[in-house]
Amino acid sequence: MMVAAFCVSVAPLLSLAPAHANAGKKCTKVGQVDKRQGTVCTRVGKAMVWRKSSSSGDTSSRTGKSGGGTTNTSCPSPVKFTKNFIDQSHVQAVTPIGGQTAFGGSIAIRSYVMPPTSLYGQRLPVYAPVDMTLYQASYYLPPGAPVGYQAEYALYFDAGCSVQVQLFHIKGVVGNVARAVPAAPSPSSAGQSVARTKVLAGDQIGWFQGEAGRSVAFDFRVEDELSKNSFINQSRFESSPNGRGELHAKCPYDYYVEPLRSQWLAKLGSAGGVVVPGTPCGKPSQGVSGTANGLWFLPNAKVNDLKFEGASFGDAAVGPAGQYMSQIALTTDADGMVRIGGLNVASPLGQMMVGSNQATWKKPEDIKVGQTHCWTDSRQSVKVQLVSAASLVAVVGSGSCDSLSMTSGRTYER
């Protein structure tokens, strides 16, 4: 009886606690919510602190060309980009988020920014789109880079209100940013803590230099700690330590004020640098439910914890690998290019690409439950069967489609 009485009496006391009393204090797990205080655990630089959140855990959707997703409404003045991050005349096309990375098999949670080939070799200035603070950076030369490849920078900025702005493959830095970043290149692109350095909207951060066959684009990425994307199998992403970027990545162009937002959205297109009118900015997605489109995982695999099964081979650029990666991706670009990542019998590893002009072309989203399809290119063939909305069998081989048997494939799940 005393326990019951205590439980009943404590609730009114909790409601009297001052709202947001723990705001600014340290916490231990990003995304943890304190409903009593109306706060959420948020990463600010390297620290994790409690910050004000909407009391109801707002899940209102933002719709339109960006593709939607939950919106961060916890700040009285939402982050708005007011300056071009690069001169628009220096950009041929930008890609939606939610496609595949160049390696293949993983979601691209950034937009690739591609200058026209006519500007290759020129230093194209890159600017701060909003007032923000550099808190992390890396200066690195990727392992296996060809002779003459120029070391590059990854830059991490805090724009406030849980929003982070990240730029990758930047070739040079200037001003205060240049004084804060590491001085010597390392083989790792992992970010290092740097002295917090403020830049104002419109300040030049650095520059990008395109190079045919090597540096053809740089990355523009935005994450919002207080906004969470949705997936077909949400628990897989929420339980995967390396799935944080997918959970919080947002369309960077949605943060722009008009008319800049519309101008940038009009440049959306394919990874081949072709603008395709009407292309949505996208969102990180596990795929199209009920079809073969999207990410698929070997049983119990974690997001981006890439492991391999099958006949193994070695590749100096990427290390040991095999035919069947723990996660695979079947996606379609804005211009119709089908990309298959994570299934390989040839070295080096990479995406299999099948264009609409090839005989075996078919969009993964057009493959429905119970259907089988096989793609082939000059290196290999991949055959898939969509067993159910949550199960897909895939087989890869160096022969023709007719030589592949589904009985020798691997079963993937959402």
Secondary structure, DSSP 8 states (H G I E B T S, - for coil): -HHHHHHHHHHHHHHTS-TTTTTTSB-SSTT-EETTTTEEEEEETTEEEEEE--TT----B--STT---B----SSS---B-S-SB-GGG-SEE--SSSB-SSSSSB--SEEEE--GGGTTS-EEEE-SSSEEEEEEEEE--TT--TT---EEEEEEEEETTEEEEEEEE-EE-HHHHHHS-SS-BS----EEEEEEEE-TT-EEEEE---TTS---EEEEEEETT-----TTHHHHHT-GGGHHHHHEE-GGGGB-TTHHHHHHTTBB-TTS-B-TT-------SB-TTBS-EEEE-TT--TT---EESS-EEETTTEEE-SEEEEEEEEE-TTS-EEEEEE-SSSS---EEE-TTSTT---GGG-BTT-EEEEE-SS-EEEEEEEETTEEEEEEESS-GGG--GGGSEEEE-
